[in-house]
Amino acid sequence: MKRTISIPYGDTEKCLEVDDGRLLFSIEPPLPPRPSLREEQAVIRQAISNPVGTPRLDELVQPQHRVTILVDDFTRPTPAYKVLPVVLETLTGIGVADENVRIVIARGMHRRLSRADMEQKVGKEVLARFEVKNHENDADLTHLGESKMGTPVYINRTVTEADVRIAIGSVCAHPIAGFGGGAKIIVPGAAGRETIHVNHSRCDHPNVTIGKIDGNPIREDMNDIAQIAQLDFLVNTILNPHKEIIRAVAGDVVAAHREGVKLYIDIYGSEARQPADVVVVGASPRDATFGHASFALYAGASTARAGGLLILVAPCTEGTGTKEGRERFCELVKMAPGELMTLIRSGEVSASGGAFDYVCSKVMSRNAVVLVSDNYSEPAARDLGVGYAASVQEAVDGALAEMGADAQLGVLPVGGLTVPQMATEGGG
């Protein structure tokens, strides 16, 4: 009997037909009904009114305060344009003047957002009404000493000079910080190059992995630095694959984030009872670039057998990048992981991107990868060191035919969000 599986893909979806007898698992999260905008903003208001570990905003902020609001950038799906009106409405109610509110795009080492990008991120009305600017990772920084782990702390001056600092982001699965959201808005979001490099250089620690925050030195260092930077109030959303807000937390940068992680795992945590030969991984919703779409590979690798195939489904709407950049990525991920770490520690390879090349090299040394993307050609995919298929069906049919009649398929339709684990014997 045939089964049809839908895989979110940008604003649309890709479909796959598979025989039930070949399907080992399809891990689909228990999502609530899609919310209306009014329901999404009600979720935000509820979170802001009931913060975890801090007073409410109307108790933290005074009318004369200078307030800096950090929002994440285009590589993150956070719908800041839905969250900001609720936060700004609260500040206006307190009596904070518009000219005392600044919004900083916490882009870390990513490209600067254009005016059009900013409008898409924060909304047209907010952009017209408030000062919105990109974080600069090599200028206008304040040195705040060192973290407990010895990371030099350089933070955006607009952040450090504010009386109150608010951050807007999303909890999601993350290959080196365990989960996105929380203190990541500060490191790497609003930090200097040196801070990001030293923090991310710990990427070879055994606790640096998707879904792990306790004992993860990258996450713990981020938490420490966010507290040094005195981030006062966090708003983190949890999104469905359509980038709609289904849950939210607010309050302390560490305590609220931990609460968000619990809510996230309730939805996106899952178990596969045995590894599959071929795993289809949907990259949604972090699928603007191949680099960020590749985050989903770490979820896929944990449910695939060693030597199996990962089929990555991602629109890569930012395009293919340069041929030089693709070939450099291929060169790095084909290195032995230990060799790449040596280059990262020496500074020859920047840890801000090299950390992800390192974890990607571990995946690609274990599993072959085929990319399905309308914005890539086969030659461009080959530049990255991965295979290419024009459709999910073509990729799956070809792989199963090549591997033989006993080969089994797994599907992670929203691999970019999923935190899968192999079930332990006797586990539920």
LUMDRENVO-915588 format. One line per 3 residues: their letters; for each residue x, y, z of N, C-alpha, C. Coordinates in steps of 0.05 Angstrom, whole numbers. Layout:
! LUMDRENVO-915588
a	X Y Z X Y Z X Y Z | ...
END
This chain:
! LUMDRENVO-915588
mkr	17 -24 0 0 0 0 18 25 0 | 10 44 -16 26 69 -18 17 90 3 | 37 105 11 31 127 30 43 152 20
tis	29 174 22 39 200 13 47 217 37 | 72 227 36 83 243 58 89 271 47 | 80 291 61 85 319 53 108 330 69
ipy	126 344 55 150 356 68 149 386 64 | 147 402 85 147 431 82 171 441 66 | 167 460 49 188 469 31 183 499 25
gdt	197 516 40 191 545 37 162 550 44 | 148 564 26 119 569 30 101 548 18 | 113 527 7 98 506 -5 106 479 8
ekc	104 457 -8 113 431 3 121 413 -20 | 137 393 -14 144 372 -33 130 346 -23 | 122 329 -41 108 305 -34 124 280 -42
lev	121 259 -27 135 235 -32 115 212 -28 | 116 193 -47 99 169 -45 118 145 -39 | 111 129 -19 128 107 -11 110 83 -3
ddg	119 59 -9 106 35 0 108 32 30 | 86 25 43 87 22 72 108 2 81 | 113 -18 64 132 -39 72 161 -30 71
rll	166 -7 58 193 4 57 197 26 77 | 175 35 90 176 58 108 181 49 136 | 204 55 147 211 47 174 199 67 194
fsi	200 93 188 188 113 205 184 139 190 | 164 154 199 160 181 190 153 197 216 | 172 213 225 168 227 250 155 254 246
epp	130 256 252 115 280 249 106 291 276 | 113 315 282 107 326 309 78 330 315 | 69 327 340 41 332 347 35 361 349
lpp	29 373 326 25 402 325 -4 410 331 | -7 433 345 -34 443 348 -45 455 322 | -71 461 321 -82 474 297 -67 500 290
rps	-66 507 264 -52 531 257 -67 555 269 | -52 574 281 -64 596 295 -70 620 276 | -89 637 284 -93 663 271 -72 682 282
lre	-68 705 269 -50 726 279 -59 734 307 | -85 737 311 -94 745 338 -86 725 359 | -88 699 352 -81 678 371 -51 678 376
eqa	-35 683 355 -6 685 359 2 707 378 | -10 730 374 -3 753 392 -14 749 420 | -36 734 422 -46 728 449 -26 710 464
vir	-13 692 449 8 675 461 31 692 471 | 39 712 455 61 730 463 53 746 488 | 29 757 488 20 773 511 19 756 536
qai	10 732 534 9 714 557 37 709 568 | 56 705 550 84 700 559 96 724 573 | 92 748 560 103 773 571 90 779 598
snp	65 773 602 51 778 627 58 759 649 | 70 736 641 77 716 661 106 707 658 | 125 725 662 153 719 656 165 698 676
vgt	184 684 667 198 664 683 224 676 693 | 226 679 720 251 688 732 257 717 732 | 239 734 723 243 763 723 216 776 730
prl	217 802 739 193 818 741 181 822 713 | 156 831 711 144 838 685 157 863 674 | 154 867 648 166 890 635 157 916 648
del	131 918 656 122 943 668 133 948 695 | 147 927 706 161 931 731 191 936 727 | 202 926 704 230 929 698 236 957 686
vqp	218 966 669 223 990 653 209 1015 665 | 224 1037 665 213 1062 673 211 1081 649 | 193 1101 650 189 1118 627 214 1131 615
qhr	233 1138 632 257 1152 622 278 1134 611 | 275 1108 613 295 1089 605 300 1088 575 | 326 1084 568 334 1078 541 333 1048 538
vti	318 1039 518 313 1010 514 325 1001 487 | 341 980 488 350 967 464 337 940 461 | 325 935 437 312 910 431 329 895 410
lvd	338 871 416 352 855 397 333 836 383 | 335 834 357 320 813 342 340 797 325 | 333 772 320 351 756 304 348 763 275
dft	365 751 257 367 760 230 352 742 210 | 358 745 184 343 731 163 348 701 164 | 369 692 177 375 663 177 357 649 198
rpt	343 663 213 325 652 234 296 658 226 | 278 640 231 250 644 222 233 660 241 | 244 670 263 228 685 282 212 707 269
pay	186 707 272 170 729 260 170 753 278 | 192 767 279 195 790 297 173 811 291 | 163 812 267 143 832 260 116 826 274
kvl	113 802 284 89 795 300 94 800 330 | 119 797 339 126 799 367 130 828 375 | 144 843 358 151 871 365 127 888 372
pvv	105 887 357 83 905 364 73 901 392 | 74 876 402 65 870 429 84 882 449 | 111 879 444 131 890 462 130 920 462
let	128 932 438 128 961 436 103 973 448 | 81 959 445 55 968 458 59 970 488 | 73 950 499 78 950 528 96 974 536
ltg	117 979 520 135 1001 527 121 1028 524 | 104 1030 504 89 1055 501 70 1059 525 | 58 1038 534 40 1039 557 54 1048 582
igv	80 1041 584 97 1049 607 104 1079 605 | 104 1089 581 112 1117 577 139 1121 564 | 151 1100 553 177 1103 540 174 1116 513
ade	189 1137 508 187 1152 483 199 1136 460 | 188 1139 436 199 1125 413 228 1129 409 | 237 1154 413 265 1161 408 284 1147 428
nvr	273 1136 450 290 1121 469 290 1091 464 | 278 1083 442 278 1054 435 295 1050 410 | 314 1032 412 330 1024 389 328 995 384
ivi	327 987 359 325 959 351 351 951 337 | 364 930 346 389 920 334 384 893 322 | 392 890 297 391 864 284 416 848 293
arg	411 827 308 433 811 320 443 791 299 | 459 800 281 467 784 257 492 768 262 | 506 772 284 530 757 289 550 762 266
mhr	557 740 252 576 742 229 562 739 202 | 535 740 202 521 738 177 521 764 162 | 511 764 138 511 789 122 492 810 135
rls	498 835 129 480 856 139 453 855 125 | 433 862 139 406 864 127 403 890 113 | 392 889 89 385 913 74 360 926 86
rad	353 949 77 328 962 86 304 944 80 | 304 932 57 282 914 49 281 890 68 | 304 879 74 306 856 92 295 864 120
meq	302 888 129 293 897 155 263 900 156 | 252 910 134 223 913 133 209 886 135 | 221 866 121 209 839 123 212 828 151
kvg	233 834 165 238 823 191 222 837 213 | 222 863 214 209 877 236 182 889 229 | 176 891 203 151 903 195 154 932 186
kev	138 940 166 140 967 154 136 989 174 | 115 986 191 109 1008 210 131 1011 231 | 141 989 241 162 990 261 187 1003 249
lar	194 995 225 218 1006 212 215 1036 207 | 192 1045 201 187 1074 196 188 1090 222 | 180 1077 244 176 1091 269 200 1091 288
fev	217 1070 286 240 1067 304 266 1065 290 | 288 1071 304 315 1067 293 321 1037 293 | 327 1026 270 334 998 267 361 997 253
knh	380 982 265 407 980 252 419 953 256 | 438 947 238 452 921 240 473 922 262 | 477 900 275 500 897 293 525 896 276
end	546 909 286 572 908 273 591 892 291 | 603 870 280 619 853 297 648 861 300 | 656 883 287 683 893 289 685 923 295
adl	664 935 304 663 963 310 642 969 331 | 645 991 345 625 1000 365 619 978 385 | 640 967 396 637 946 416 647 955 443
thl	637 944 464 646 949 491 659 923 502 | 683 927 513 697 904 525 688 901 554 | 677 877 561 666 873 587 682 852 603
ges	707 849 596 724 829 611 723 802 598 | 723 781 615 724 754 605 702 737 618 | 692 717 604 673 698 616 687 679 635
kmg	672 663 649 683 644 668 702 624 653 | 696 619 628 713 601 612 736 615 598 | 739 641 603 761 655 591 756 667 564
tpv	731 668 555 725 681 530 725 711 532 | 740 725 516 739 755 517 711 764 509 | 700 783 524 672 790 520 671 818 507
yin	664 819 482 660 844 467 631 844 457 | 616 865 466 588 866 461 580 893 448 | 561 892 430 550 916 416 546 939 436
rtv	556 963 429 555 986 447 526 995 451 | 509 993 431 481 1001 434 468 984 456 | 476 959 458 466 941 478 477 949 506
tea	503 953 507 515 957 534 507 985 545 | 501 1004 528 495 1031 538 465 1035 544 | 449 1015 538 420 1017 544 415 1014 574
dvr	392 1024 583 384 1020 611 370 993 614 | 356 985 592 342 959 592 347 946 565 | 353 920 566 359 904 542 338 881 540
iai	324 880 517 304 860 511 312 845 486 | 307 819 486 315 802 463 291 787 453 | 289 785 426 268 769 413 280 748 395
gsv	273 723 400 284 701 383 266 677 385 | 277 654 377 261 629 377 277 606 388 | 264 588 402 276 563 410 274 544 386
cah	296 530 379 296 511 358 319 492 362 | 319 470 348 342 452 350 367 465 338 | 390 460 350 415 473 341 438 454 345
pia	456 452 324 477 431 325 500 436 344 | 505 461 352 527 465 371 518 477 397 | 497 493 398 487 504 423 466 487 436
gfg	460 464 423 439 446 434 411 455 424 | 405 480 430 380 492 421 386 521 414 | 372 532 394 374 561 389 358 576 409
gga	359 602 407 344 619 426 361 625 451 | 348 639 470 362 646 494 386 664 490 | 408 656 502 432 673 501 446 675 474
kii	437 659 454 449 661 428 444 688 415 | 424 703 424 419 729 414 442 748 420 | 457 742 442 481 757 450 506 746 437
vpg	510 720 439 533 706 427 521 683 410 | 524 686 384 540 705 368 526 731 361 | 499 733 365 483 754 354 494 783 356
aag	502 790 381 510 818 386 539 820 396 | 555 800 390 582 798 400 603 805 379 | 627 810 388 649 816 370 661 790 359
ret	677 793 338 689 770 324 705 752 343 | 721 765 360 738 749 378 722 733 397 | 701 745 408 683 731 426 670 707 413
ihv	660 711 388 648 689 374 668 667 368 | 692 675 359 712 655 352 719 637 376 | 725 649 399 733 633 422 711 616 432
nhs	686 627 432 663 611 441 659 587 423 | 659 591 397 653 570 378 676 550 374 | 700 557 384 723 540 381 721 515 399
rcd	701 515 416 697 491 434 679 470 421 | 676 471 394 657 455 381 664 425 380 | 688 418 388 695 389 388 690 376 415
hpn	679 390 434 673 378 460 651 357 456 | 652 334 470 632 314 466 603 322 473 | 600 342 489 573 351 496 562 373 477
vti	578 380 457 568 399 437 553 383 416 | 527 383 418 511 367 400 482 378 400 | 467 370 381 439 378 379 423 368 403
gki	407 385 414 389 377 436 401 376 464 | 427 385 467 439 383 493 448 411 503 | 439 419 526 448 445 538 464 441 564
dgn	457 421 580 472 416 605 499 404 598 | 520 417 609 547 408 604 558 415 576 | 543 429 560 552 438 534 567 464 538
pir	594 464 534 609 488 540 603 512 523 | 594 508 498 586 531 481 561 544 492 | 541 528 499 516 540 510 522 552 538
edm	537 539 555 542 550 582 557 576 580 | 576 578 562 591 603 558 573 625 547 | 556 618 529 536 637 519 519 648 541
ndi	509 630 559 492 639 581 507 658 599 | 532 651 605 549 668 623 552 696 610 | 558 697 585 564 722 571 538 739 570
aqi	515 726 565 490 741 565 484 754 592 | 492 741 613 488 752 640 508 774 645 | 533 771 635 553 793 637 543 818 622
aql	530 813 599 520 835 583 494 847 594 | 484 834 616 460 843 630 435 844 612 | 431 823 597 406 820 582 383 817 602
dfl	365 836 601 344 838 622 319 821 617 | 311 818 592 285 806 587 286 792 560 | 278 767 560 278 750 536 249 744 528
vnt	244 745 502 219 734 490 227 714 469 | 221 689 474 227 668 454 202 653 445 | 199 650 419 176 636 408 183 608 401
iln	163 591 399 165 564 387 146 564 363 | 157 556 340 142 559 315 134 532 304 | 113 532 288 106 508 272 121 510 245
phk	120 490 228 135 491 203 127 514 184 | 103 526 190 95 549 174 105 575 185 | 122 574 205 134 597 218 114 613 233
eii	93 599 243 73 612 260 78 605 289 | 71 624 307 77 621 336 56 603 349 | 66 581 361 48 563 374 53 562 405
rav	76 571 413 83 573 442 102 597 445 | 104 607 469 124 628 475 131 628 504 | 155 637 510 164 641 538 176 669 539
agd	177 679 563 190 705 568 202 706 596 | 222 724 599 234 728 625 264 726 625 | 275 712 644 304 710 647 317 694 624
vva	340 703 615 353 692 591 359 663 594 | 365 653 618 371 625 622 346 610 631 | 332 620 651 309 605 662 286 603 642
ahr	280 625 629 258 624 609 265 607 585 | 291 608 577 299 591 555 296 561 562 | 304 554 586 301 526 595 272 517 594
egv	254 535 603 226 529 602 217 525 573 | 228 542 555 221 540 527 231 514 515 | 255 505 523 266 479 514 247 456 522
kly	236 457 546 218 436 555 193 436 537 | 182 459 531 158 461 514 165 451 486 | 189 458 477 197 450 450 199 420 447
idi	212 407 467 216 378 466 189 364 467 | 169 375 481 143 363 481 131 361 453 | 139 380 436 128 380 409 147 366 389
ygs	172 373 390 191 365 369 210 343 378 | 210 335 403 226 312 411 213 286 402 | 229 267 393 217 242 383 238 220 383
ear	229 195 380 246 172 380 242 155 355 | 264 146 344 263 126 323 274 100 335 | 260 78 330 267 53 343 291 39 331
qpa	297 44 306 321 33 293 329 51 270 | 354 51 263 363 69 241 355 59 214 | 349 78 196 341 72 169 365 73 150
dvv	362 60 127 383 61 106 384 88 92 | 360 99 88 357 125 74 338 142 92 | 347 167 97 330 185 113 326 211 97
vvg	301 217 92 293 243 79 290 263 101 | 304 286 98 305 307 119 295 333 107 | 272 342 116 262 369 108 276 390 125
asp	287 411 113 303 431 127 285 452 140 | 260 454 133 242 475 143 243 477 173 | 243 502 184 239 528 170 265 543 166
rda	288 532 174 314 546 170 326 536 144 | 317 547 122 324 535 97 332 556 76 | 340 580 85 347 602 67 373 597 52
tfg	392 584 66 418 578 53 424 549 57 | 443 538 41 450 510 46 463 507 73 | 479 526 81 492 525 107 472 521 130
has	451 537 130 431 535 151 413 511 147 | 407 504 122 391 480 117 406 455 127 | 433 456 126 448 433 134 446 427 164
fal	435 446 180 430 441 208 412 416 211 | 394 412 192 376 390 193 390 363 190 | 414 363 178 429 339 173 436 325 199
yag	440 341 220 449 329 246 426 312 258 | 401 321 254 378 306 262 376 280 245 | 380 283 219 379 261 201 399 239 207
ast	424 248 213 446 229 218 441 212 243 | 427 223 262 422 208 287 401 186 283 | 387 186 260 367 165 255 374 148 230
ara	398 152 219 407 137 196 430 118 204 | 432 96 191 454 78 197 480 90 185 | 502 83 197 528 92 186 531 81 158
ggl	538 98 139 540 90 111 515 93 96 | 493 101 110 468 106 97 467 133 83 | 444 139 71 441 163 54 422 183 67
lil	429 208 67 412 230 76 403 246 52 | 377 250 49 366 266 27 356 292 39 | 370 314 34 363 340 46 345 356 27
vap	322 364 37 302 378 21 301 407 30 | 310 426 14 313 454 22 312 472 -2 | 295 493 -1 294 512 -23 319 529 -27
cte	333 535 -5 357 552 -7 351 578 -22 | 332 593 -11 322 617 -25 343 639 -28 | 364 638 -12 386 658 -15 404 652 -38
gtg	399 629 -51 415 622 -75 439 604 -68 | 456 601 -88 478 581 -85 504 593 -75 | 505 620 -72 530 632 -64 550 630 -87
tke	576 635 -81 596 634 -102 607 606 -106 | 617 601 -130 630 575 -135 654 572 -116 | 669 593 -111 692 592 -93 683 584 -65
gre	661 596 -56 651 590 -29 642 562 -27 | 628 552 -48 619 524 -47 643 505 -47 | 663 510 -63 686 493 -64 702 493 -38
rfc	703 517 -25 717 519 0 702 502 22 | 676 504 21 660 487 40 666 458 35 | 667 449 10 673 421 4 700 413 14
elv	719 431 10 747 425 19 748 421 49 | 733 438 64 734 437 93 720 412 103 | 696 406 93 681 384 104 692 357 96
kma	710 356 76 722 331 68 748 326 84 | 756 345 100 779 341 118 771 322 141 | 791 309 152 786 294 177 778 315 198
pge	758 309 214 749 329 234 771 340 252 | 790 322 260 812 332 277 830 352 263 | 835 347 237 851 365 221 837 392 219
lmt	811 392 214 796 417 212 797 432 239 | 795 418 261 796 431 288 822 445 292 | 844 433 282 870 446 284 871 473 270
lir	858 474 246 857 499 231 839 519 245 | 818 510 258 800 528 272 815 540 296 | 828 523 311 842 533 335 865 552 329
sge	877 548 306 900 565 298 890 592 287 | 864 593 281 853 618 269 853 618 239 | 865 597 227 866 596 197 838 594 186
vsa	821 580 200 792 578 193 776 591 216 | 759 610 209 743 624 229 724 605 242 | 723 605 269 706 587 283 677 593 279
sgg	670 619 272 642 626 269 628 609 248 | 642 603 226 632 585 206 644 558 208 | 669 557 217 684 532 218 672 512 237
afd	659 521 258 646 503 277 625 486 263 | 610 499 245 589 485 231 601 467 209 | 623 476 197 637 459 178 647 434 192
yvc	656 437 217 667 415 233 645 394 238 | 622 403 248 601 384 254 590 372 228 | 590 388 207 580 378 181 600 357 170
skv	626 361 175 646 341 166 642 315 180 | 633 315 205 628 290 220 605 276 207 | 584 291 200 561 278 187 568 267 160
msr	582 283 143 587 275 116 609 254 113 | 625 250 135 644 228 135 630 202 142 | 606 204 153 590 181 161 568 173 141
nav	556 194 129 533 190 111 536 206 86 | 529 194 63 528 209 38 503 227 39 | 504 250 25 482 269 24 474 275 -4
vlv	448 276 -9 437 285 -35 419 309 -29 | 422 330 -45 406 354 -41 384 355 -61 | 360 362 -52 337 368 -69 330 397 -65
sdn	335 414 -85 330 443 -83 325 454 -111 | 304 469 -114 298 482 -139 317 505 -146 | 332 514 -126 350 537 -130 379 528 -134
yse	383 501 -135 410 491 -141 409 474 -167 | 431 474 -181 435 456 -204 452 433 -194 | 454 412 -210 471 390 -203 500 398 -200
paa	511 414 -219 539 423 -216 544 439 -191 | 525 457 -183 529 473 -159 528 455 -134 | 511 434 -134 510 415 -112 536 400 -110
rdl	547 392 -134 572 377 -134 595 393 -122 | 594 420 -127 614 437 -116 615 435 -85 | 592 430 -73 590 427 -44 599 400 -34
gvg	602 381 -53 610 354 -45 586 337 -39 | 562 345 -49 538 329 -45 526 321 -72 | 509 301 -71 494 293 -95 470 311 -100
yaa	456 306 -122 433 324 -129 411 307 -141 | 387 314 -135 363 302 -149 343 324 -154 | 329 321 -176 309 341 -184 284 340 -167
svq	279 318 -154 255 315 -137 260 296 -114 | 244 297 -93 247 279 -71 241 250 -81 | 221 248 -97 213 221 -107 236 208 -123
eav	249 224 -140 272 214 -156 294 205 -137 | 300 221 -117 322 214 -99 316 189 -83 | 292 186 -73 284 163 -57 283 138 -74
dga	270 139 -97 267 116 -115 295 106 -124 | 312 125 -130 339 117 -139 355 104 -117 | 353 115 -92 368 104 -70 359 77 -62
lae	332 73 -60 322 47 -52 327 26 -73 | 326 33 -99 332 14 -120 361 6 -119 | 379 24 -113 408 18 -112 414 1 -88
mga	401 6 -65 407 -8 -40 394 -36 -38 | 374 -41 -55 363 -68 -55 336 -70 -40 | 324 -93 -43 296 -97 -34 293 -94 -3
daq	314 -99 12 312 -98 41 317 -70 52 | 325 -50 36 331 -23 45 305 -10 56 | 308 4 78 285 17 90 289 47 92
lgv	267 61 92 266 91 90 256 103 116 | 268 125 124 258 141 146 253 169 136 | 234 183 147 228 211 138 225 229 163
lpv	240 251 162 237 273 181 226 297 166 | 200 300 163 189 321 147 198 349 155 | 201 353 182 211 378 191 237 374 207
ggl	257 363 193 282 357 205 296 381 217 | 291 405 206 303 429 216 293 436 244 | 271 423 253 260 429 279 262 404 298
tvp	265 381 286 263 356 302 288 351 319 | 283 341 343 305 332 361 301 302 365 | 311 286 346 306 257 348 327 243 364
qma	320 220 375 339 203 388 332 174 381 | 352 157 380 346 129 377 335 118 403 | 313 104 402 300 93 427 319 73 439
teg	322 74 466 338 54 480 321 29 483 | 334 7 486 320 -19 488 301 -18 512 | 276 -25 507 256 -24 528 244 3 532
gg	254 23 517 243 50 520 217 53 506 | 203 76 513 177 80 500 179 95 475
END
